[in-house]
Amino acid sequence: MAANIVRKVIQTSKGSKNIGPFSQAIQVNDTLYISGQIGAVPETMELVPGGAVAEVDQVLKNIGAILEAAGTSYDKVVKATVLLKDMNDFTAVNEVYGKYFTNRRPARVCYQVAALPKGANVEIEAVAVVGNVIDA
């Protein structure tokens, strides 16, 4: 007999609101799947001014709010996907990204894409663990 799988929708007003038919995050048992986040200010849903650097900071704040709502943290993010409008922003985005992931750095991939929602320069999706993590 198959074990029960627990699926929980994670939604917080402290993160950017959905701009499509999807959830901010879905938790399945101890794994949290965070939908792509852009650098929109939660209260206005307008992109922060200042280009990719300002946007990635806001993206990671939005992700932090979702992590907090799920009872987890940046240290428990195990995989991230970074989408950039312009790969020339790679180094500057990494500098900001590195300030949020200091102890346990997740696996990651980064792509340049043709366009992002609302004309964003950066979008990040992530997978995290909810619960205790033991490093081997």
C-alpha positions in Angstrom: 0.0 0.0 0.0 1.3 3.4 -1.0 2.2 6.0 1.7 0.1 9.1 2.0 1.6 12.1 0.3 0.9 15.5 1.9 0.5 18.4 -0.5 0.2 21.9 0.9 -0.2 25.3 -0.9 2.1 28.0 0.5 1.0 31.5 0.0 2.1 34.7 1.8 1.2 38.4 1.3 4.9 39.2 2.0 5.9 37.7 -1.3 5.0 38.9 -4.8 1.4 38.0 -5.9 0.8 35.4 -8.6 0.4 36.9 -12.0 -1.0 33.7 -13.5 -2.8 30.5 -12.5 -0.2 29.1 -10.2 0.7 29.0 -6.5 3.7 30.8 -4.9 4.9 27.5 -3.7 3.7 23.9 -3.2 5.1 21.8 -0.3 5.0 18.0 -0.9 6.0 16.2 2.3 9.3 17.8 3.2 10.1 19.3 -0.2 9.1 22.9 -1.1 8.8 23.9 -4.8 8.8 27.7 -5.2 7.4 29.1 -8.4 9.5 31.6 -10.4 9.7 34.9 -8.6 10.4 38.3 -10.2 11.6 41.5 -8.6 8.1 42.9 -8.0 7.3 44.7 -4.7 4.5 42.7 -3.0 2.4 45.8 -2.2 2.3 47.3 -5.7 3.4 44.3 -8.0 5.6 46.8 -9.8 9.2 45.9 -10.6 11.7 47.6 -8.3 13.7 50.3 -10.2 17.4 49.8 -10.8 17.7 46.9 -13.2 18.9 43.4 -12.7 20.8 44.1 -9.4 17.9 45.7 -7.7 15.5 43.1 -9.1 17.5 40.1 -7.9 17.6 41.5 -4.4 13.8 41.9 -4.4 13.4 38.4 -6.0 15.4 36.9 -3.1 13.4 38.9 -0.5 10.2 37.5 -2.1 11.7 33.9 -2.0 12.7 34.5 1.6 9.1 35.4 2.5 7.9 32.2 0.9 10.6 30.2 2.7 9.6 31.8 6.0 5.9 31.0 5.4 6.8 27.4 4.8 8.9 27.3 8.0 12.2 26.9 6.2 15.2 29.2 5.2 17.8 30.0 2.5 20.1 27.4 4.1 17.7 24.7 3.1 17.4 25.6 -0.5 18.8 22.7 -2.5 18.3 23.8 -6.1 17.7 27.1 -7.9 17.1 28.1 -11.5 18.0 31.7 -12.5 16.6 33.2 -15.6 18.3 36.3 -17.0 17.1 38.6 -19.7 20.8 39.5 -20.4 23.7 37.2 -19.5 25.8 40.3 -19.2 24.1 40.7 -15.8 25.5 37.3 -14.6 28.4 38.6 -12.5 26.4 41.4 -10.8 23.5 39.1 -10.1 25.9 36.6 -8.6 27.2 39.2 -6.2 23.8 39.8 -4.8 22.8 36.1 -4.9 25.9 35.2 -2.9 24.8 37.5 0.0 21.6 35.3 0.5 23.3 31.9 0.1 26.3 32.0 2.4 26.5 28.8 4.3 24.9 26.1 2.2 24.9 27.0 -1.5 22.3 25.2 -3.6 22.9 23.5 -6.9 22.0 26.0 -9.6 21.6 26.6 -13.3 21.4 30.0 -15.1 19.9 30.7 -18.5 19.5 33.7 -20.7 15.9 33.9 -21.9 14.2 36.0 -24.6 11.7 37.6 -22.2 10.3 37.4 -18.7 6.9 38.4 -17.1 6.3 42.1 -16.7 9.5 42.9 -18.6 11.6 41.6 -15.7 15.4 41.2 -15.9 15.6 38.3 -13.5 13.4 35.4 -12.4 14.3 32.7 -9.9 12.6 29.4 -9.0 13.8 27.2 -6.2 13.4 23.9 -4.4 14.0 23.7 -0.6 13.7 21.2 2.2 11.3 21.8 5.1 12.6 20.2 8.3 16.0 19.2 9.7 18.9 18.9 7.3 22.0 17.0 8.2 25.1 17.6 6.2 27.1 14.5 5.3 
